[in-house]
Amino acid sequence: MQVTRLRLIQATAQQVSDAIYSAFGIDATVVDEDLCRIAGTGQYKMKVGQKISGDKTMYRDVLDNAKEYIIPDVKESHECQRCDKFSVCPTRAQLCCPILSGKEVIGVLALIAFSSEQQREIVDKGQQLMNFIRKMADLMSSKVAEQESVKRLIVLKKQLETVINFIAEGVLAVDQTGIIISINFTAEKMLHVRASDILGFHINEVLPGSPVTEVLRNGVGFIDREISIWHKGRHHHYLFSAKPMTVDGIVQGVVASFRNVNLMGNTAAVTSRVTMEDIRGSSKSISAVKFEVKKASESMATVLIMGESGTGKEVLARAIHFEGERAAQPFIAVNCAAIPDNLIESELFGYDEGSFTGARKGGKPGKFEMANGGTLFLDEIGDMPLALQAKLLRVLQEKVIDRLGSTRCVPLDIRIIAATNRDLEYMVQQGQFREDLYYRLSVFPIILPPLRDRRDDITELVAFFCQKHANFYGKKVKDISPMAKKMLLTYNWPGNVRELENAMERAVIRMTGDVVQVEDLPTKIVIHKHSMPVTDEYASIKQALKRFENTVEGKKQAAESLGIGIATLYRKIRKYNL
């Protein structure tokens, strides 16, 4: 027999019937759309689960016509006289109310008088009782809707789990505290764990040093970041992507996907393709950089990109590669500062089987071999250990490498692009960087200016990042408020383009309308000391007061949005007679 909707909440229906009897001393029963009694008190409690026979019953009339009935005397009622059970019916009076799901009747809630006292209650308080049981019918209807929603969510969850478990990448999710709440089959295999053993544990207990907690803190996701993680006594390298789960702008968790870099072999060309169009900006300084990038892409010379952290050195390196003749070959990026000193040599040069304790069976190619035929990008080259600098110099000079534990040389056809945020010339003077390597790397130097020296590009970059992250988060950004623009243009940007992108992603996440406001920006940008002409200051304060209203709390919010203290705001209000 098919389970009707009311049977999903049979326990609730019985509780409602018992509550009605306790409150009014009148028996109650609930009948579903199949005329099966699913709850009842008194005589009907023993008949729960039985189907009411006959087509001409009061309940059938209620189900078919969605009508309410108050029958003060069953024996005198024309409606009851049509019933198949009229001659043997023990009921003196009754009250029937349809249970509706939208416009559809899914059952009947009825009060039944078996005694003269109960009949008197229905006669005297019929409309009051009807109002009450109508609310009880609505309650059961809401409970049915809730159960159906839960059932749909369970089905959807099962479908989603099935899809996720077919994905070839490892996928896991954590809640807002970093506790693992979901993991797919691929992730179990990659991490050599069972879901039952790690669900409920903090992400750092399973993957120490993973970037997931970073996303929880700042609410900023990322795509294809290479991560070195210590797991079960060994270092593993993964390409990680992570996206925050937000509700009303608040991070409630993170979903991360990852794949093993070590298993990628020479398929590393999956990295994002970057062209000259991806170097955003049209200022004189960035236009000069674009010219240098174009020239570098037309040659095979070793390139050294110098610039502060966050200026976009890797974007330039990718553009040089993908604009050149090797665009179809691998582009391999290595962050020399992110790999521990005791692992960087094996990561770059690879190793043969048995070369050291824990070496993988069959050995492992290094980044040089993976990039063979293409480009190897050595980011943060200034952090490379001195001992390894000598080996790198040999590679640049002889175009061959030796794997750790190997006696044979591997010939290379490879282009090197290096980048640093450090002063290599000074490091050479201090004996911290090899002079011969420095000159070998800086055949074609490119200096990437900091964002504060190319302020003309900020407006274009802001618009680009807003649209990029609006698309990612499914939001719409129409504009940026004038005050927010002013703060973005006058901020010093110590973290450069990376900091700007993070700021705009955070703003997109936090915004509630379709215009980025001051309060959507990171606090350190808002509280930055902005210089502002008097006319602009007057207009900005007036606009803030109008927006947040001229109340004590409104003035606090206005001061916060302007990046000034409340005492300063009051002083400015008096100054401008606002």
ROVEX-416111 format. One record per residue (C-alpha): residue number from 1; x negated, y, z. Coordinates in steps of 0.25 Angstrom, whole numbers, plus 5000, padded with zeros to 4 digits. Layout:
N
{node NUM, {X, Y, Z}}
...
***
This chain:
578
{node 1, {5000, 5000, 5000}}
{node 2, {4995, 5014, 4996}}
{node 3, {4991, 5022, 5008}}
{node 4, {5000, 5035, 5008}}
{node 5, {4995, 5048, 5013}}
{node 6, {5002, 5048, 5026}}
{node 7, {4996, 5035, 5029}}
{node 8, {4982, 5041, 5029}}
{node 9, {4986, 5049, 5041}}
{node 10, {4995, 5038, 5048}}
{node 11, {4988, 5041, 5062}}
{node 12, {4992, 5056, 5061}}
{node 13, {5006, 5053, 5057}}
{node 14, {5008, 5044, 5069}}
{node 15, {5002, 5055, 5078}}
{node 16, {5012, 5065, 5072}}
{node 17, {5023, 5056, 5075}}
{node 18, {5019, 5053, 5089}}
{node 19, {5017, 5068, 5091}}
{node 20, {5031, 5071, 5086}}
{node 21, {5037, 5061, 5096}}
{node 22, {5029, 5066, 5108}}
{node 23, {5033, 5081, 5105}}
{node 24, {5048, 5079, 5102}}
{node 25, {5052, 5065, 5106}}
{node 26, {5057, 5062, 5092}}
{node 27, {5051, 5050, 5084}}
{node 28, {5044, 5053, 5071}}
{node 29, {5039, 5045, 5059}}
{node 30, {5030, 5047, 5047}}
{node 31, {5034, 5040, 5034}}
{node 32, {5024, 5041, 5022}}
{node 33, {5028, 5042, 5007}}
{node 34, {5030, 5027, 5005}}
{node 35, {5040, 5028, 5017}}
{node 36, {5031, 5020, 5026}}
{node 37, {5031, 5024, 5040}}
{node 38, {5017, 5028, 5045}}
{node 39, {5020, 5034, 5058}}
{node 40, {5031, 5034, 5069}}
{node 41, {5036, 5034, 5083}}
{node 42, {5047, 5027, 5091}}
{node 43, {5054, 5016, 5082}}
{node 44, {5046, 5020, 5070}}
{node 45, {5032, 5018, 5076}}
{node 46, {5033, 5003, 5074}}
{node 47, {5038, 5005, 5060}}
{node 48, {5025, 5012, 5056}}
{node 49, {5020, 5006, 5043}}
{node 50, {5033, 5001, 5038}}
{node 51, {5040, 5007, 5026}}
{node 52, {5054, 5013, 5026}}
{node 53, {5063, 5005, 5017}}
{node 54, {5074, 5011, 5008}}
{node 55, {5074, 5022, 4998}}
{node 56, {5085, 5031, 5004}}
{node 57, {5078, 5035, 5017}}
{node 58, {5076, 5049, 5023}}
{node 59, {5061, 5048, 5022}}
{node 60, {5062, 5045, 5007}}
{node 61, {5071, 5057, 5005}}
{node 62, {5060, 5066, 5012}}
{node 63, {5049, 5059, 5004}}
{node 64, {5056, 5062, 4991}}
{node 65, {5061, 5076, 4993}}
{node 66, {5052, 5082, 5004}}
{node 67, {5064, 5085, 5012}}
{node 68, {5065, 5088, 5027}}
{node 69, {5076, 5082, 5035}}
{node 70, {5082, 5085, 5048}}
{node 71, {5093, 5074, 5051}}
{node 72, {5100, 5077, 5064}}
{node 73, {5109, 5065, 5063}}
{node 74, {5105, 5053, 5054}}
{node 75, {5119, 5047, 5055}}
{node 76, {5125, 5060, 5049}}
{node 77, {5114, 5063, 5039}}
{node 78, {5118, 5061, 5024}}
{node 79, {5103, 5060, 5021}}
{node 80, {5101, 5048, 5031}}
{node 81, {5114, 5041, 5026}}
{node 82, {5107, 5039, 5013}}
{node 83, {5096, 5031, 5020}}
{node 84, {5095, 5016, 5018}}
{node 85, {5093, 5014, 5033}}
{node 86, {5104, 5024, 5037}}
{node 87, {5113, 5013, 5044}}
{node 88, {5102, 5007, 5052}}
{node 89, {5094, 5020, 5055}}
{node 90, {5091, 5023, 5070}}
{node 91, {5088, 5037, 5068}}
{node 92, {5097, 5048, 5074}}
{node 93, {5090, 5060, 5068}}
{node 94, {5078, 5063, 5060}}
{node 95, {5069, 5074, 5054}}
{node 96, {5061, 5071, 5041}}
{node 97, {5049, 5080, 5036}}
{node 98, {5041, 5077, 5023}}
{node 99, {5026, 5076, 5024}}
{node 100, {5021, 5084, 5012}}
{node 101, {5007, 5083, 5005}}
{node 102, {5009, 5096, 4996}}
{node 103, {5022, 5094, 4990}}
{node 104, {5022, 5079, 4991}}
{node 105, {5029, 5071, 5002}}
{node 106, {5020, 5061, 5008}}
{node 107, {5028, 5057, 5020}}
{node 108, {5039, 5060, 5030}}
{node 109, {5038, 5064, 5045}}
{node 110, {5051, 5061, 5052}}
{node 111, {5057, 5063, 5066}}
{node 112, {5067, 5053, 5070}}
{node 113, {5077, 5053, 5081}}
{node 114, {5081, 5040, 5087}}
{node 115, {5088, 5045, 5099}}
{node 116, {5098, 5056, 5102}}
{node 117, {5088, 5064, 5110}}
{node 118, {5079, 5064, 5097}}
{node 119, {5090, 5067, 5088}}
{node 120, {5094, 5079, 5097}}
{node 121, {5080, 5084, 5095}}
{node 122, {5081, 5083, 5080}}
{node 123, {5094, 5090, 5080}}
{node 124, {5090, 5101, 5090}}
{node 125, {5076, 5104, 5084}}
{node 126, {5077, 5099, 5070}}
{node 127, {5070, 5111, 5063}}
{node 128, {5059, 5112, 5074}}
{node 129, {5056, 5098, 5073}}
{node 130, {5056, 5099, 5058}}
{node 131, {5046, 5110, 5058}}
{node 132, {5037, 5102, 5068}}
{node 133, {5037, 5089, 5059}}
{node 134, {5035, 5098, 5047}}
{node 135, {5022, 5102, 5053}}
{node 136, {5018, 5088, 5057}}
{node 137, {5021, 5084, 5042}}
{node 138, {5012, 5095, 5038}}
{node 139, {5001, 5090, 5048}}
{node 140, {5002, 5076, 5042}}
{node 141, {5001, 5081, 5028}}
{node 142, {4989, 5089, 5031}}
{node 143, {4983, 5076, 5038}}
{node 144, {4986, 5069, 5025}}
{node 145, {4979, 5079, 5016}}
{node 146, {4967, 5079, 5026}}
{node 147, {4966, 5064, 5025}}
{node 148, {4967, 5064, 5010}}
{node 149, {4956, 5075, 5009}}
{node 150, {4947, 5066, 5018}}
{node 151, {4950, 5054, 5009}}
{node 152, {4946, 5063, 4997}}
{node 153, {4934, 5067, 5003}}
{node 154, {4930, 5053, 5007}}
{node 155, {4932, 5049, 4992}}
{node 156, {4924, 5061, 4987}}
{node 157, {4913, 5058, 4997}}
{node 158, {4912, 5044, 4992}}
{node 159, {4912, 5049, 4978}}
{node 160, {4901, 5059, 4981}}
{node 161, {4893, 5048, 4988}}
{node 162, {4894, 5039, 4976}}
{node 163, {4889, 5050, 4967}}
{node 164, {4878, 5054, 4976}}
{node 165, {4873, 5040, 4978}}
{node 166, {4872, 5039, 4963}}
{node 167, {4862, 5051, 4962}}
{node 168, {4848, 5047, 4959}}
{node 169, {4843, 5058, 4969}}
{node 170, {4843, 5057, 4984}}
{node 171, {4854, 5066, 4990}}
{node 172, {4856, 5069, 5005}}
{node 173, {4864, 5079, 5012}}
{node 174, {4862, 5085, 5026}}
{node 175, {4872, 5093, 5035}}
{node 176, {4869, 5107, 5040}}
{node 177, {4860, 5101, 5051}}
{node 178, {4851, 5093, 5042}}
{node 179, {4858, 5080, 5045}}
{node 180, {4859, 5070, 5034}}
{node 181, {4873, 5067, 5030}}
{node 182, {4872, 5061, 5016}}
{node 183, {4862, 5053, 5008}}
{node 184, {4863, 5046, 4995}}
{node 185, {4858, 5032, 4991}}
{node 186, {4846, 5038, 4983}}
{node 187, {4841, 5046, 4995}}
{node 188, {4842, 5034, 5003}}
{node 189, {4833, 5026, 4994}}
{node 190, {4823, 5038, 4992}}
{node 191, {4822, 5040, 5007}}
{node 192, {4822, 5025, 5010}}
{node 193, {4833, 5027, 5020}}
{node 194, {4848, 5023, 5023}}
{node 195, {4859, 5034, 5024}}
{node 196, {4863, 5027, 5037}}
{node 197, {4849, 5030, 5043}}
{node 198, {4848, 5044, 5040}}
{node 199, {4862, 5050, 5040}}
{node 200, {4863, 5059, 5052}}
{node 201, {4848, 5062, 5053}}
{node 202, {4842, 5075, 5050}}
{node 203, {4836, 5077, 5036}}
{node 204, {4822, 5080, 5042}}
{node 205, {4822, 5066, 5049}}
{node 206, {4824, 5060, 5036}}
{node 207, {4816, 5069, 5026}}
{node 208, {4807, 5078, 5035}}
{node 209, {4804, 5091, 5028}}
{node 210, {4815, 5090, 5018}}
{node 211, {4820, 5103, 5013}}
{node 212, {4835, 5101, 5016}}
{node 213, {4834, 5108, 5030}}
{node 214, {4828, 5120, 5023}}
{node 215, {4841, 5121, 5014}}
{node 216, {4849, 5119, 5027}}
{node 217, {4842, 5131, 5033}}
{node 218, {4842, 5141, 5021}}
{node 219, {4854, 5136, 5013}}
{node 220, {4846, 5136, 5000}}
{node 221, {4845, 5124, 4992}}
{node 222, {4835, 5120, 4981}}
{node 223, {4832, 5110, 4969}}
{node 224, {4821, 5101, 4966}}
{node 225, {4811, 5105, 4977}}
{node 226, {4799, 5095, 4979}}
{node 227, {4798, 5091, 4993}}
{node 228, {4788, 5082, 5000}}
{node 229, {4795, 5074, 5012}}
{node 230, {4789, 5065, 5022}}
{node 231, {4798, 5053, 5023}}
{node 232, {4795, 5039, 5029}}
{node 233, {4780, 5041, 5030}}
{node 234, {4778, 5047, 5016}}
{node 235, {4779, 5059, 5008}}
{node 236, {4790, 5060, 4998}}
{node 237, {4792, 5070, 4987}}
{node 238, {4806, 5074, 4983}}
{node 239, {4813, 5084, 4974}}
{node 240, {4823, 5090, 4983}}
{node 241, {4836, 5098, 4980}}
{node 242, {4845, 5103, 4991}}
{node 243, {4858, 5111, 4992}}
{node 244, {4865, 5117, 5004}}
{node 245, {4879, 5113, 5007}}
{node 246, {4886, 5126, 5011}}
{node 247, {4899, 5129, 5017}}
{node 248, {4903, 5144, 5018}}
{node 249, {4888, 5148, 5015}}
{node 250, {4883, 5139, 5027}}
{node 251, {4874, 5127, 5024}}
{node 252, {4881, 5114, 5029}}
{node 253, {4871, 5105, 5023}}
{node 254, {4862, 5101, 5012}}
{node 255, {4862, 5091, 5000}}
{node 256, {4849, 5087, 4995}}
{node 257, {4844, 5079, 4983}}
{node 258, {4830, 5073, 4981}}
{node 259, {4822, 5065, 4972}}
{node 260, {4808, 5058, 4974}}
{node 261, {4798, 5066, 4966}}
{node 262, {4788, 5054, 4967}}
{node 263, {4798, 5046, 4958}}
{node 264, {4799, 5057, 4947}}
{node 265, {4786, 5053, 4940}}
{node 266, {4784, 5062, 4928}}
{node 267, {4799, 5066, 4927}}
{node 268, {4796, 5078, 4935}}
{node 269, {4800, 5087, 4924}}
{node 270, {4814, 5087, 4930}}
{node 271, {4810, 5100, 4937}}
{node 272, {4818, 5112, 4933}}
{node 273, {4814, 5119, 4920}}
{node 274, {4810, 5133, 4921}}
{node 275, {4809, 5143, 4910}}
{node 276, {4805, 5158, 4909}}
{node 277, {4820, 5162, 4911}}
{node 278, {4819, 5156, 4925}}
{node 279, {4809, 5166, 4929}}
{node 280, {4819, 5177, 4934}}
{node 281, {4816, 5192, 4933}}
{node 282, {4813, 5203, 4923}}
{node 283, {4804, 5212, 4931}}
{node 284, {4791, 5216, 4926}}
{node 285, {4783, 5207, 4935}}
{node 286, {4791, 5194, 4932}}
{node 287, {4791, 5197, 4918}}
{node 288, {4776, 5197, 4918}}
{node 289, {4776, 5184, 4925}}
{node 290, {4785, 5178, 4915}}
{node 291, {4776, 5183, 4904}}
{node 292, {4764, 5175, 4911}}
{node 293, {4773, 5163, 4913}}
{node 294, {4776, 5163, 4898}}
{node 295, {4761, 5164, 4895}}
{node 296, {4758, 5153, 4905}}
{node 297, {4768, 5143, 4899}}
{node 298, {4761, 5145, 4885}}
{node 299, {4748, 5139, 4890}}
{node 300, {4743, 5127, 4898}}
{node 301, {4735, 5136, 4908}}
{node 302, {4735, 5133, 4923}}
{node 303, {4744, 5143, 4929}}
{node 304, {4743, 5149, 4943}}
{node 305, {4756, 5156, 4948}}
{node 306, {4754, 5165, 4960}}
{node 307, {4765, 5172, 4968}}
{node 308, {4772, 5172, 4982}}
{node 309, {4780, 5161, 4987}}
{node 310, {4794, 5161, 4981}}
{node 311, {4791, 5169, 4968}}
{node 312, {4794, 5158, 4959}}
{node 313, {4780, 5152, 4955}}
{node 314, {4786, 5138, 4952}}
{node 315, {4796, 5144, 4942}}
{node 316, {4785, 5151, 4935}}
{node 317, {4777, 5137, 4934}}
{node 318, {4789, 5130, 4929}}
{node 319, {4792, 5141, 4919}}
{node 320, {4777, 5140, 4914}}
{node 321, {4779, 5125, 4912}}
{node 322, {4793, 5124, 4906}}
{node 323, {4789, 5136, 4896}}
{node 324, {4777, 5129, 4892}}
{node 325, {4773, 5116, 4883}}
{node 326, {4774, 5107, 4895}}
{node 327, {4789, 5110, 4898}}
{node 328, {4793, 5096, 4895}}
{node 329, {4783, 5090, 4904}}
{node 330, {4783, 5089, 4920}}
{node 331, {4783, 5101, 4929}}
{node 332, {4778, 5096, 4943}}
{node 333, {4778, 5106, 4954}}
{node 334, {4770, 5104, 4967}}
{node 335, {4770, 5113, 4979}}
{node 336, {4756, 5111, 4985}}
{node 337, {4760, 5117, 4998}}
{node 338, {4772, 5107, 5000}}
{node 339, {4764, 5094, 4999}}
{node 340, {4755, 5090, 5011}}
{node 341, {4740, 5091, 5009}}
{node 342, {4739, 5076, 5011}}
{node 343, {4749, 5073, 5000}}
{node 344, {4747, 5084, 4989}}
{node 345, {4735, 5076, 4983}}
{node 346, {4743, 5063, 4981}}
{node 347, {4755, 5072, 4976}}
{node 348, {4747, 5079, 4966}}
{node 349, {4738, 5068, 4961}}
{node 350, {4746, 5055, 4964}}
{node 351, {4740, 5042, 4970}}
{node 352, {4739, 5028, 4966}}
{node 353, {4745, 5016, 4974}}
{node 354, {4737, 5013, 4986}}
{node 355, {4729, 5026, 4986}}
{node 356, {4734, 5029, 5001}}
{node 357, {4743, 5023, 5012}}
{node 358, {4757, 5025, 5007}}
{node 359, {4754, 5027, 4992}}
{node 360, {4766, 5023, 4984}}
{node 361, {4765, 5010, 4976}}
{node 362, {4761, 5013, 4962}}
{node 363, {4755, 5027, 4966}}
{node 364, {4761, 5040, 4963}}
{node 365, {4758, 5051, 4952}}
{node 366, {4755, 5064, 4957}}
{node 367, {4760, 5078, 4952}}
{node 368, {4749, 5079, 4942}}
{node 369, {4753, 5067, 4935}}
{node 370, {4768, 5070, 4936}}
{node 371, {4765, 5083, 4929}}
{node 372, {4756, 5077, 4918}}
{node 373, {4759, 5084, 4905}}
{node 374, {4767, 5095, 4912}}
{node 375, {4764, 5105, 4923}}
{node 376, {4760, 5104, 4938}}
{node 377, {4764, 5116, 4946}}
{node 378, {4756, 5117, 4959}}
{node 379, {4764, 5127, 4968}}
{node 380, {4757, 5133, 4980}}
{node 381, {4743, 5129, 4975}}
{node 382, {4736, 5137, 4986}}
{node 383, {4741, 5127, 4996}}
{node 384, {4733, 5115, 4989}}
{node 385, {4722, 5109, 4998}}
{node 386, {4708, 5112, 4993}}
{node 387, {4704, 5098, 4991}}
{node 388, {4716, 5096, 4982}}
{node 389, {4712, 5109, 4974}}
{node 390, {4699, 5102, 4970}}
{node 391, {4707, 5090, 4964}}
{node 392, {4717, 5100, 4957}}
{node 393, {4705, 5107, 4951}}
{node 394, {4700, 5094, 4945}}
{node 395, {4714, 5091, 4939}}
{node 396, {4714, 5105, 4932}}
{node 397, {4700, 5103, 4927}}
{node 398, {4700, 5088, 4923}}
{node 399, {4715, 5086, 4920}}
{node 400, {4715, 5073, 4927}}
{node 401, {4720, 5068, 4941}}
{node 402, {4717, 5056, 4950}}
{node 403, {4728, 5050, 4958}}
{node 404, {4724, 5047, 4973}}
{node 405, {4718, 5033, 4973}}
{node 406, {4716, 5032, 4958}}
{node 407, {4704, 5030, 4950}}
{node 408, {4710, 5035, 4937}}
{node 409, {4712, 5049, 4932}}
{node 410, {4725, 5054, 4926}}
{node 411, {4724, 5064, 4915}}
{node 412, {4733, 5076, 4916}}
{node 413, {4739, 5085, 4906}}
{node 414, {4745, 5095, 4916}}
{node 415, {4747, 5110, 4918}}
{node 416, {4745, 5116, 4931}}
{node 417, {4753, 5128, 4937}}
{node 418, {4750, 5132, 4951}}
{node 419, {4756, 5142, 4960}}
{node 420, {4753, 5149, 4973}}
{node 421, {4758, 5160, 4983}}
{node 422, {4744, 5161, 4989}}
{node 423, {4732, 5170, 4985}}
{node 424, {4723, 5159, 4979}}
{node 425, {4712, 5169, 4976}}
{node 426, {4711, 5172, 4991}}
{node 427, {4712, 5157, 4994}}
{node 428, {4700, 5155, 4985}}
{node 429, {4692, 5165, 4993}}
{node 430, {4696, 5159, 5006}}
{node 431, {4692, 5145, 5001}}
{node 432, {4706, 5140, 5001}}
{node 433, {4708, 5138, 4986}}
{node 434, {4698, 5133, 4976}}
{node 435, {4693, 5144, 4967}}
{node 436, {4691, 5135, 4955}}
{node 437, {4705, 5129, 4956}}
{node 438, {4711, 5144, 4957}}
{node 439, {4704, 5148, 4944}}
{node 440, {4709, 5135, 4938}}
{node 441, {4723, 5137, 4942}}
{node 442, {4724, 5152, 4939}}
{node 443, {4722, 5151, 4924}}
{node 444, {4735, 5158, 4922}}
{node 445, {4739, 5165, 4934}}
{node 446, {4753, 5171, 4936}}
{node 447, {4757, 5180, 4948}}
{node 448, {4772, 5179, 4951}}
{node 449, {4776, 5192, 4959}}
{node 450, {4784, 5192, 4971}}
{node 451, {4799, 5195, 4971}}
{node 452, {4797, 5209, 4978}}
{node 453, {4788, 5213, 4966}}
{node 454, {4799, 5210, 4956}}
{node 455, {4811, 5216, 4963}}
{node 456, {4817, 5219, 4949}}
{node 457, {4820, 5204, 4948}}
{node 458, {4827, 5202, 4961}}
{node 459, {4841, 5206, 4955}}
{node 460, {4840, 5196, 4944}}
{node 461, {4834, 5185, 4953}}
{node 462, {4846, 5187, 4963}}
{node 463, {4856, 5186, 4952}}
{node 464, {4850, 5173, 4947}}
{node 465, {4849, 5166, 4960}}
{node 466, {4863, 5170, 4964}}
{node 467, {4868, 5164, 4951}}
{node 468, {4860, 5152, 4953}}
{node 469, {4864, 5148, 4967}}
{node 470, {4878, 5153, 4964}}
{node 471, {4879, 5142, 4954}}
{node 472, {4873, 5132, 4963}}
{node 473, {4882, 5134, 4974}}
{node 474, {4895, 5137, 4966}}
{node 475, {4896, 5151, 4970}}
{node 476, {4899, 5164, 4962}}
{node 477, {4890, 5176, 4964}}
{node 478, {4895, 5189, 4957}}
{node 479, {4885, 5199, 4963}}
{node 480, {4876, 5203, 4975}}
{node 481, {4880, 5215, 4984}}
{node 482, {4872, 5228, 4982}}
{node 483, {4867, 5227, 4996}}
{node 484, {4862, 5213, 4994}}
{node 485, {4856, 5216, 4981}}
{node 486, {4848, 5228, 4988}}
{node 487, {4843, 5218, 4999}}
{node 488, {4839, 5208, 4989}}
{node 489, {4831, 5219, 4981}}
{node 490, {4824, 5225, 4993}}
{node 491, {4820, 5212, 5000}}
{node 492, {4806, 5209, 5000}}
{node 493, {4807, 5194, 4995}}
{node 494, {4795, 5187, 5002}}
{node 495, {4800, 5174, 4997}}
{node 496, {4802, 5179, 4983}}
{node 497, {4811, 5173, 4973}}
{node 498, {4813, 5160, 4981}}
{node 499, {4818, 5169, 4993}}
{node 500, {4827, 5177, 4983}}
{node 501, {4833, 5164, 4978}}
{node 502, {4835, 5158, 4992}}
{node 503, {4842, 5171, 4996}}
{node 504, {4851, 5171, 4985}}
{node 505, {4855, 5156, 4986}}
{node 506, {4858, 5159, 5001}}
{node 507, {4866, 5171, 4997}}
{node 508, {4874, 5163, 4987}}
{node 509, {4877, 5152, 4998}}
{node 510, {4881, 5162, 5008}}
{node 511, {4890, 5172, 4999}}
{node 512, {4905, 5171, 5001}}
{node 513, {4909, 5180, 4989}}
{node 514, {4903, 5182, 4976}}
{node 515, {4894, 5193, 4979}}
{node 516, {4881, 5191, 4987}}
{node 517, {4881, 5200, 5000}}
{node 518, {4870, 5204, 5009}}
{node 519, {4875, 5194, 5020}}
{node 520, {4873, 5183, 5010}}
{node 521, {4858, 5186, 5009}}
{node 522, {4847, 5180, 5019}}
{node 523, {4846, 5188, 5032}}
{node 524, {4831, 5192, 5029}}
{node 525, {4835, 5199, 5016}}
{node 526, {4846, 5206, 5023}}
{node 527, {4838, 5211, 5035}}
{node 528, {4826, 5215, 5026}}
{node 529, {4824, 5230, 5028}}
{node 530, {4830, 5236, 5015}}
{node 531, {4827, 5250, 5011}}
{node 532, {4839, 5257, 5005}}
{node 533, {4842, 5271, 5000}}
{node 534, {4851, 5279, 5008}}
{node 535, {4862, 5279, 4998}}
{node 536, {4862, 5264, 4997}}
{node 537, {4861, 5262, 5012}}
{node 538, {4874, 5271, 5013}}
{node 539, {4881, 5263, 5003}}
{node 540, {4877, 5249, 5008}}
{node 541, {4881, 5252, 5022}}
{node 542, {4894, 5258, 5017}}
{node 543, {4897, 5245, 5009}}
{node 544, {4893, 5236, 5021}}
{node 545, {4902, 5243, 5030}}
{node 546, {4914, 5242, 5020}}
{node 547, {4911, 5227, 5018}}
{node 548, {4910, 5223, 5033}}
{node 549, {4920, 5233, 5038}}
{node 550, {4917, 5245, 5048}}
{node 551, {4918, 5236, 5061}}
{node 552, {4907, 5232, 5071}}
{node 553, {4906, 5218, 5065}}
{node 554, {4907, 5224, 5051}}
{node 555, {4895, 5233, 5054}}
{node 556, {4887, 5222, 5059}}
{node 557, {4889, 5214, 5046}}
{node 558, {4887, 5227, 5038}}
{node 559, {4873, 5229, 5045}}
{node 560, {4869, 5214, 5043}}
{node 561, {4873, 5215, 5028}}
{node 562, {4864, 5228, 5027}}
{node 563, {4853, 5222, 5034}}
{node 564, {4853, 5232, 5045}}
{node 565, {4856, 5232, 5060}}
{node 566, {4869, 5236, 5066}}
{node 567, {4863, 5248, 5073}}
{node 568, {4857, 5253, 5059}}
{node 569, {4870, 5251, 5052}}
{node 570, {4877, 5260, 5063}}
{node 571, {4866, 5271, 5061}}
{node 572, {4868, 5270, 5046}}
{node 573, {4883, 5272, 5048}}
{node 574, {4881, 5284, 5056}}
{node 575, {4871, 5289, 5046}}
{node 576, {4880, 5288, 5034}}
{node 577, {4893, 5291, 5042}}
{node 578, {4899, 5278, 5038}}
***
